[in-house]
């Protein structure tokens, strides 16, 4: 059976398909004018034998292009001009390819260069528009059939000399070819829209909602669809609260997972929790996956409203010194506060996707055998990688078990703490979320330890090691750096990941300098008095997306891709047939 993370990974691999169009509609507009210019020049030189005034013809065709681009935007679901520009670019490029192909095949097979190729290109252009109008722009099939001809016909009439207009209706061959292309496009559209049935009524509606969410930063349509298919579950949130007379800090471990993507649902949940805790907190990544995403802002608000209703499950004044165990690529750093173990799991600098819940379940059972009441397991999420291998998973388990065994034999000491963050540093970088970075300082048995944190979606491989080494050079012991796995982005990201991991756009030198500066401030926050701790537990009923959504969405996407490949092969094959015969 496919695991939820595999389904998420499969969906995410399709993300690059949304990056095909240029990043700006200005680019599309300029390129579409260039393509149109080539269209006019080639048809005049090779199809009309330069008898037609190229300059005048170009002006007419460009005017037809610009006017119909605006008209197209009035028919789109959200009246988006940018999408009509992108559609125009690709449609006109397809028309240009048809005309060039006609010239090539006419020369190869010693055929007459006929305007049949121009008319066929116009029909291909119209067929392409049926697909775009129905899948991404929100039109029904019948309406798409009407509007799909607006730009192609207008540009064709501007392109052809007036005395050739009648030939459009006389060229029966190109009309038959065109009708076949239109039927192929219509059939493809109907089948891809039904690709997610019976679970999903309309695949196209989901695509349109998704595109609206990322282009207009409007989550409402997507959240409405997802929330209807989500299920109610009880989720836990654990907190390690450190406090003394003047200071307080919380290490938060939510069972929920950030996501699914910005700006939907709980994508920015780490920052919202951070604000809820008065910016004196680190929000860690639990051993969980996207099945525990909150589907909408209303569920996020419900979760946050209940976050302060906690049960104190443990309290005290002592903890162990940290223990670090390494087995091959797997590293575990652990503490015990009273009868609660806190483990930081990492595969840095090698990395992996989210750790599977099976690790957490096995370690919870193991901890019970050693009289530990609770075990808080943190996925440090501090290096990029693929889905965790069986070898790394086994090593991670063994490393954690070895760490727990060592911790149970360690003496407990009074401790002091200090915490500082980047809130007053005004860090402006695209690879950090709204909470910035933070450092927790712990003084245990007269020894100084630091734990670093970043509100980011993972870290560039090797960044952790560079910062740790920089701390060593300055006489500091940085145990670990964790990220929140926020899915918030400050702007649209056009790469295969859909986000910038920490260190992708910020220089390593700046990151090292920032952490050292914050570490020194955290040291100054200590008051040389023994601190106390509490282990807090919260349970909240909220809707989570669950694994079924990802499985069904993944199936719908896969089915759509398969259908598209089949129809693409059919269309290309028929296209070559029309070029030859």
RACORTA-V594509 format. One line per field, one symbol per residue. burial: + if it has 24 or more other C-alpha atoms within 12 Angstrom, else -. Layout:
burial = ???
This chain:
burial = ---+++++++++-++--+--+------++-+++-++++++++++-+++---+-+--++-+++-+++-++++++-++++-++++++++++++++++++++++++-++------+++++++++++++++++++++++++++++--++-+++++++++++++++------+-----++-++-+++++++++++++++++---+-++++++++++++++---+++++++++-+++---++++++++++--++++++++++++++++++++++++++++-++-+++++++++++++++++++-+++-++--+------++++++++++++++-+++++++++++++++++++++++++++++-++--++-++----+-++++++++++++-++---+++++++++++++++++----+++++++++++-----++++++++++++++++---+++++++++++++++++++++-++----++++++++++++++--++---++++++++-+-+--++-++++++++++-++---++++++++++++++++++++++++++++++++-++--+---+---+--++--
